Amino acid sequence: MSERERLISGLKQAWRDEMASARNYRALAQREENAEKKAILLRLAEAEDKHAVNWAARLKEMGADPGEYRESVSERARRWALVQSGTDTAVVKLEALEDGADAMYDDLAKIAPSEEVRKQLVDAQNEERSHSRVLSEFTEGSVTPAQRKLNKILGTERWHVTGAGWIGQAIYGVNDGLGAAFGVVSGVAGATDVNGKFVLLSGLATAIASALSMGSGAYLATKSEREVYEAEMDRERVEIEQDPAQEREEMELFYQLKGFSAEEAKKLAAKLAERPEDLLKTLAHEELGLSEKSFPNPWKSATSAMVSTAAGAIVPVIPFMFTSGLNALVWSFVVSTVAHFAVGASKVIVTGRSWWKSGMEMTVVGLGEAVVTYCIGLLIAPVLR
């Protein structure tokens, strides 16, 4: 690929990234209650719009008009998940993206065809660095400088831990409920010669049982994890109170293991020690791999799991509420197939994979399960007669 082709490709990607960033900032601004932060987000969006206009103009000059900006389904889903994660968590992720844009502009500036284009790229790079600094101030009260630096070095920003949270769990719940109910409906249909009453009864029973099982399981699992976390934190807190010097020394060693010099590690640990609760959380993370952000509310987890599982499980049963026999089975097959594809495609929110491949994978697995259970039902049928 020639330098001109590389530049065009890079500018097209930069144009798309700036357009997407502007939309991200505006979406966050709509949910932000703090007037000052809202204004900052909107100014950042305007700056990204300006960059996008510049790159579109440059591309047109090079005979490579970027055309109209259109978001893919996965991009819209990721922005929605980003906004749902909360401003603080979203801002940390956007800060990382600004750092990535900084590196991209540095590469493009090296192959700029003229001083004018190079200057424009360098100006954009400087603005991205400025944006990163502005974003870092959003969480000034909740994330210490030492923590922020360590997070960047370790690649453990909070957004990696929280991910999509309840969103991912809801998708998993729909997936589980849909798969279980579709299998039961298919199996009972095969065993009873598609007796509508039996299929409806077994399908509803499966939906209720699956929802309650998933809900209670999510509640108990999350509650247990949080209890273990709290117990470990209490023990670590006692250690800090009894021997703060030793715990601070531990923190220094952790920093040194991550590549900091002894002097840098000492300064970072000293800064962190000024806020005992932050020192406690960091030590718990380094020693035990624990993070409070990784434990959602038990009731929220239970509700999300129960409702989503019920929603998925009821899909294959719906046709049997309005019709019966082979007609109901065919409709159940159709709606369940569509639902399997939709659920698979929605996983792009948390996985970032191709929505088409993910949807088809889920569909094939679901249909395979239905065929197997239907055949098993046919084998069982003679025993029931």
NUZAZA-952697 format. One record per residue (C-alpha): x, y, z. Coordinates in steps of 0.25 Angstrom, whole numbers, plus 2048, in hexadecimal, padded with zeros to 3 digits. Example, Ala and Ser with C-alpha at 12.3 -4.5 7.8 and 13.67 -1.06 7.14 Angstrom:
<kelos>
+-----+-----+-----+
!   u !   v !   w !
+-----+-----+-----+
! 831 ! 7EE ! 81F !
! 837 ! 7FC ! 81D !
+-----+-----+-----+
</kelos>
This chain:
<kelos>
+-----+-----+-----+
!   u !   v !   w !
+-----+-----+-----+
! 800 ! 800 ! 800 !
! 806 ! 80E ! 7FC !
! 807 ! 819 ! 806 !
! 7FB ! 820 ! 7FF !
! 7F2 ! 814 ! 801 !
! 7F7 ! 813 ! 80F !
! 7F4 ! 821 ! 811 !
! 7E6 ! 820 ! 80B !
! 7E3 ! 814 ! 813 !
! 7E7 ! 81A ! 820 !
! 7E0 ! 827 ! 81D !
! 7D3 ! 81F ! 81B !
! 7D5 ! 818 ! 828 !
! 7D8 ! 825 ! 82F !
! 7CB ! 82B ! 829 !
! 7C2 ! 81F ! 82E !
! 7C9 ! 820 ! 83B !
! 7C6 ! 82F ! 83D !
! 7B8 ! 82D ! 839 !
! 7B6 ! 822 ! 842 !
! 7BD ! 829 ! 84E !
! 7B4 ! 836 ! 84C !
! 7A7 ! 82D ! 84D !
! 7AD ! 826 ! 859 !
! 7AF ! 833 ! 860 !
! 7A2 ! 839 ! 85D !
! 79B ! 82C ! 861 !
! 7A2 ! 82D ! 86F !
! 79F ! 83C ! 870 !
! 790 ! 839 ! 86E !
! 791 ! 830 ! 87B !
! 79A ! 839 ! 883 !
! 793 ! 841 ! 88E !
! 7A0 ! 849 ! 892 !
! 79F ! 856 ! 889 !
! 7AE ! 859 ! 889 !
! 7B1 ! 84A ! 885 !
! 7A5 ! 84B ! 87A !
! 7AB ! 857 ! 874 !
! 7B9 ! 851 ! 873 !
! 7B4 ! 845 ! 86C !
! 7AC ! 84D ! 862 !
! 7B9 ! 855 ! 860 !
! 7C1 ! 848 ! 85D !
! 7B6 ! 844 ! 854 !
! 7B7 ! 851 ! 84C !
! 7C7 ! 84F ! 84B !
! 7C5 ! 841 ! 846 !
! 7BB ! 846 ! 83B !
! 7C6 ! 851 ! 837 !
! 7D0 ! 846 ! 835 !
! 7C6 ! 83D ! 82D !
! 7C3 ! 849 ! 824 !
! 7D2 ! 84B ! 822 !
! 7D5 ! 83D ! 81E !
! 7C9 ! 83C ! 815 !
! 7CE ! 849 ! 80D !
! 7DC ! 843 ! 80C !
! 7D6 ! 836 ! 807 !
! 7CE ! 83D ! 7FC !
! 7DB ! 845 ! 7F8 !
! 7E1 ! 837 ! 7F6 !
! 7D6 ! 832 ! 7EE !
! 7D1 ! 829 ! 7F9 !
! 7C4 ! 82F ! 7FE !
! 7C0 ! 827 ! 80B !
! 7B1 ! 829 ! 808 !
! 7A6 ! 829 ! 812 !
! 7A9 ! 823 ! 820 !
! 7A1 ! 817 ! 824 !
! 7A2 ! 810 ! 830 !
! 7A2 ! 801 ! 830 !
! 798 ! 7F9 ! 83A !
! 7A4 ! 7F5 ! 842 !
! 7A9 ! 803 ! 844 !
! 79C ! 808 ! 848 !
! 79B ! 7FC ! 852 !
! 7A9 ! 7FF ! 858 !
! 7A5 ! 80E ! 85A !
! 798 ! 80A ! 861 !
! 7A0 ! 801 ! 86A !
! 7AB ! 80C ! 86C !
! 7A0 ! 816 ! 871 !
! 799 ! 80B ! 879 !
! 7A6 ! 809 ! 881 !
! 7A6 ! 817 ! 887 !
! 7AD ! 823 ! 884 !
! 7BA ! 820 ! 88D !
! 7BC ! 813 ! 887 !
! 7B9 ! 817 ! 879 !
! 7C3 ! 823 ! 87A !
! 7CE ! 81A ! 87E !
! 7CC ! 812 ! 872 !
! 7CB ! 81E ! 869 !
! 7D8 ! 823 ! 86F !
! 7DE ! 816 ! 86A !
! 7D8 ! 819 ! 85C !
! 7DE ! 827 ! 85C !
! 7EC ! 821 ! 85F !
! 7EA ! 818 ! 854 !
! 7E6 ! 823 ! 84A !
! 7F3 ! 82B ! 84F !
! 7FB ! 81F ! 84A !
! 7F4 ! 81E ! 83D !
! 7F6 ! 82C ! 83A !
! 805 ! 82B ! 83D !
! 806 ! 820 ! 832 !
! 7FE ! 828 ! 828 !
! 806 ! 834 ! 82A !
! 813 ! 82C ! 826 !
! 80D ! 82A ! 818 !
! 806 ! 837 ! 816 !
! 808 ! 83C ! 807 !
! 80A ! 84B ! 80B !
! 80D ! 853 ! 817 !
! 7FF ! 859 ! 818 !
! 7F9 ! 84B ! 819 !
! 804 ! 847 ! 823 !
! 801 ! 853 ! 82C !
! 7F2 ! 850 ! 82B !
! 7F5 ! 842 ! 830 !
! 7FE ! 847 ! 83B !
! 7F4 ! 851 ! 840 !
! 7E9 ! 846 ! 840 !
! 7F3 ! 83D ! 848 !
! 7F6 ! 848 ! 852 !
! 7E7 ! 84A ! 854 !
! 7E5 ! 83C ! 856 !
! 7EF ! 83C ! 861 !
! 7E8 ! 848 ! 867 !
! 7DB ! 840 ! 867 !
! 7E1 ! 835 ! 86E !
! 7E6 ! 83F ! 879 !
! 7D8 ! 845 ! 87A !
! 7D1 ! 837 ! 87B !
! 7DB ! 833 ! 886 !
! 7D5 ! 83F ! 88F !
! 7C7 ! 839 ! 88E !
! 7CC ! 82E ! 898 !
! 7D5 ! 837 ! 8A0 !
! 7CE ! 834 ! 8AD !
! 7CD ! 825 ! 8AB !
! 7DA ! 821 ! 8A5 !
! 7E7 ! 825 ! 8AA !
! 7F2 ! 829 ! 8A0 !
! 7FA ! 81C ! 8A5 !
! 7EE ! 813 ! 8A2 !
! 7EC ! 81A ! 895 !
! 7FB ! 818 ! 891 !
! 7FB ! 80A ! 896 !
! 7EE ! 806 ! 88F !
! 7F3 ! 80B ! 881 !
! 800 ! 803 ! 883 !
! 7F9 ! 7F6 ! 887 !
! 7ED ! 7F8 ! 87E !
! 7E3 ! 7F6 ! 889 !
! 7DB ! 803 ! 887 !
! 7CD ! 802 ! 88E !
! 7C6 ! 800 ! 881 !
! 7CD ! 7F2 ! 87E !
! 7C7 ! 7ED ! 88B !
! 7B9 ! 7F2 ! 88B !
! 7B7 ! 7F0 ! 87C !
! 7A9 ! 7F0 ! 878 !
! 7A4 ! 7EB ! 886 !
! 796 ! 7E8 ! 887 !
! 795 ! 7E9 ! 878 !
! 79E ! 7DD ! 876 !
! 796 ! 7D5 ! 880 !
! 789 ! 7D8 ! 87A !
! 78E ! 7D3 ! 86D !
! 793 ! 7C6 ! 873 !
! 785 ! 7C5 ! 87A !
! 77D ! 7C6 ! 86D !
! 787 ! 7BC ! 867 !
! 785 ! 7B2 ! 872 !
! 776 ! 7B3 ! 873 !
! 774 ! 7B3 ! 864 !
! 77D ! 7A6 ! 862 !
! 777 ! 79F ! 86E !
! 768 ! 7A1 ! 86A !
! 76A ! 79F ! 85B !
! 770 ! 791 ! 85E !
! 765 ! 78E ! 868 !
! 75A ! 792 ! 85E !
! 761 ! 78A ! 853 !
! 763 ! 77E ! 85B !
! 755 ! 77E ! 861 !
! 74F ! 780 ! 853 !
! 756 ! 774 ! 84E !
! 752 ! 76B ! 859 !
! 743 ! 76F ! 859 !
! 741 ! 771 ! 84A !
! 740 ! 780 ! 84C !
! 735 ! 780 ! 857 !
! 733 ! 78F ! 859 !
! 72F ! 78E ! 868 !
! 73B ! 785 ! 86C !
! 745 ! 78E ! 864 !
! 73F ! 79B ! 86A !
! 73F ! 796 ! 878 !
! 74D ! 791 ! 877 !
! 752 ! 79D ! 870 !
! 74C ! 7A6 ! 87B !
! 751 ! 79E ! 886 !
! 75F ! 79E ! 880 !
! 75E ! 7AD ! 87E !
! 75A ! 7AF ! 88D !
! 764 ! 7A5 ! 892 !
! 770 ! 7AB ! 88A !
! 76D ! 7B9 ! 88E !
! 76C ! 7B6 ! 89D !
! 778 ! 7AD ! 89C !
! 781 ! 7B8 ! 894 !
! 77C ! 7C3 ! 89D !
! 77F ! 7BC ! 8AB !
! 78C ! 7B6 ! 8A5 !
! 790 ! 7C4 ! 8A1 !
! 78C ! 7CA ! 8AE !
! 794 ! 7C0 ! 8B7 !
! 7A0 ! 7C0 ! 8AE !
! 7A1 ! 7CF ! 8AE !
! 79E ! 7D0 ! 8BD !
! 7A9 ! 7C5 ! 8C0 !
! 7B3 ! 7CC ! 8B8 !
! 7B1 ! 7D9 ! 8BF !
! 7B1 ! 7D3 ! 8CD !
! 7BF ! 7CD ! 8C9 !
! 7C3 ! 7DA ! 8C4 !
! 7BF ! 7E1 ! 8D1 !
! 7C5 ! 7D7 ! 8DA !
! 7D2 ! 7D8 ! 8D2 !
! 7D2 ! 7E7 ! 8D3 !
! 7CF ! 7E7 ! 8E2 !
! 7DC ! 7DE ! 8E4 !
! 7E4 ! 7E7 ! 8DB !
! 7DF ! 7F4 ! 8E2 !
! 7E3 ! 7EE ! 8EF !
! 7F1 ! 7EB ! 8EA !
! 7F2 ! 7FA ! 8E5 !
! 7EE ! 7FF ! 8F3 !
! 7F8 ! 7F6 ! 8FA !
! 804 ! 7F7 ! 8F1 !
! 802 ! 803 ! 8E7 !
! 811 ! 803 ! 8E4 !
! 811 ! 7F5 ! 8E0 !
! 805 ! 7F6 ! 8D7 !
! 80B ! 803 ! 8D1 !
! 818 ! 7FB ! 8CE !
! 80F ! 7F0 ! 8C7 !
! 809 ! 7FA ! 8BE !
! 817 ! 7FF ! 8BA !
! 81B ! 7F1 ! 8B7 !
! 80F ! 7EF ! 8AE !
! 812 ! 7FC ! 8A7 !
! 820 ! 7F8 ! 8A5 !
! 81C ! 7EA ! 89F !
! 814 ! 7F2 ! 895 !
! 820 ! 7F9 ! 890 !
! 821 ! 806 ! 898 !
! 82F ! 80A ! 89E !
! 830 ! 809 ! 8AD !
! 82F ! 818 ! 8AE !
! 823 ! 819 ! 8A6 !
! 81C ! 80D ! 8AD !
! 81F ! 814 ! 8BB !
! 819 ! 821 ! 8B6 !
! 80C ! 81A ! 8B0 !
! 80A ! 812 ! 8BD !
! 80C ! 81E ! 8C6 !
! 802 ! 826 ! 8BD !
! 7F8 ! 81A ! 8BE !
! 7FA ! 819 ! 8CD !
! 7F5 ! 827 ! 8CF !
! 7E7 ! 820 ! 8CC !
! 7E6 ! 814 ! 8D5 !
! 7D9 ! 80F ! 8CE !
! 7E0 ! 810 ! 8C0 !
! 7EC ! 809 ! 8C5 !
! 7E3 ! 7FE ! 8CB !
! 7DC ! 7FC ! 8BE !
! 7E9 ! 7FB ! 8B6 !
! 7F0 ! 7F1 ! 8BF !
! 7E3 ! 7E9 ! 8BE !
! 7E4 ! 7E9 ! 8AF !
! 7F3 ! 7E6 ! 8AF !
! 7F4 ! 7DB ! 8B9 !
! 7E6 ! 7D5 ! 8B7 !
! 7E1 ! 7D9 ! 8AA !
! 7D5 ! 7DF ! 8B0 !
! 7CE ! 7EB ! 8AB !
! 7C1 ! 7F1 ! 8B1 !
! 7BD ! 7F5 ! 8A3 !
! 7BC ! 7E6 ! 89F !
! 7B1 ! 7E3 ! 8A8 !
! 7A3 ! 7E9 ! 8A4 !
! 797 ! 7EB ! 8AD !
! 791 ! 7DD ! 8B0 !
! 783 ! 7E1 ! 8AF !
! 786 ! 7E8 ! 8A1 !
! 78D ! 7DB ! 89D !
! 782 ! 7D2 ! 8A1 !
! 777 ! 7DB ! 89A !
! 77F ! 7DC ! 88E !
! 781 ! 7CD ! 88D !
! 773 ! 7CA ! 890 !
! 76C ! 7D3 ! 887 !
! 775 ! 7D1 ! 87B !
! 774 ! 7C2 ! 87D !
! 765 ! 7C2 ! 87E !
! 765 ! 7CB ! 871 !
! 76D ! 7C1 ! 869 !
! 766 ! 7B5 ! 86E !
! 758 ! 7BA ! 86B !
! 75B ! 7BC ! 85C !
! 75A ! 7AD ! 858 !
! 74D ! 7AC ! 860 !
! 746 ! 7B8 ! 85A !
! 740 ! 7B1 ! 84D !
! 73A ! 7A6 ! 856 !
! 732 ! 7B1 ! 85D !
! 72B ! 7B4 ! 850 !
! 72A ! 7A8 ! 848 !
! 72E ! 799 ! 849 !
! 733 ! 78D ! 842 !
! 73D ! 78E ! 836 !
! 73A ! 79C ! 833 !
! 73E ! 7A0 ! 842 !
! 74B ! 798 ! 841 !
! 74E ! 79F ! 833 !
! 74C ! 7AC ! 839 !
! 754 ! 7A9 ! 845 !
! 75F ! 7A4 ! 83C !
! 75F ! 7B1 ! 834 !
! 75E ! 7BB ! 840 !
! 769 ! 7B3 ! 848 !
! 772 ! 7B3 ! 83C !
! 771 ! 7C2 ! 83B !
! 772 ! 7C4 ! 849 !
! 77F ! 7BC ! 84A !
! 785 ! 7C4 ! 83F !
! 781 ! 7D1 ! 846 !
! 787 ! 7CD ! 853 !
! 794 ! 7C8 ! 84C !
! 795 ! 7D5 ! 845 !
! 793 ! 7DD ! 851 !
! 79F ! 7D7 ! 858 !
! 7A7 ! 7E1 ! 84F !
! 7A4 ! 7EB ! 85B !
! 7AD ! 7E4 ! 864 !
! 7B6 ! 7DC ! 85B !
! 7B9 ! 7E6 ! 84F !
! 7B8 ! 7DA ! 845 !
! 7B1 ! 7DA ! 838 !
! 7A2 ! 7DA ! 83B !
! 79F ! 7D1 ! 82E !
! 7A9 ! 7C6 ! 833 !
! 7A4 ! 7C7 ! 841 !
! 796 ! 7C6 ! 83D !
! 798 ! 7BB ! 833 !
! 7A0 ! 7B3 ! 83E !
! 795 ! 7B4 ! 848 !
! 78A ! 7B1 ! 83E !
! 792 ! 7A4 ! 839 !
! 794 ! 7A0 ! 848 !
! 785 ! 7A2 ! 84B !
! 780 ! 79B ! 83F !
! 789 ! 78F ! 842 !
! 784 ! 78E ! 850 !
! 775 ! 78E ! 84B !
! 778 ! 783 ! 841 !
! 77F ! 77A ! 84B !
! 774 ! 77C ! 856 !
! 769 ! 77A ! 84C !
! 76F ! 76D ! 847 !
! 771 ! 769 ! 856 !
! 762 ! 76C ! 858 !
! 75E ! 763 ! 84C !
! 766 ! 758 ! 852 !
! 75F ! 759 ! 85F !
! 751 ! 75B ! 859 !
! 74E ! 74B ! 858 !
! 751 ! 74A ! 867 !
! 746 ! 755 ! 869 !
! 73B ! 74E ! 861 !
+-----+-----+-----+
</kelos>
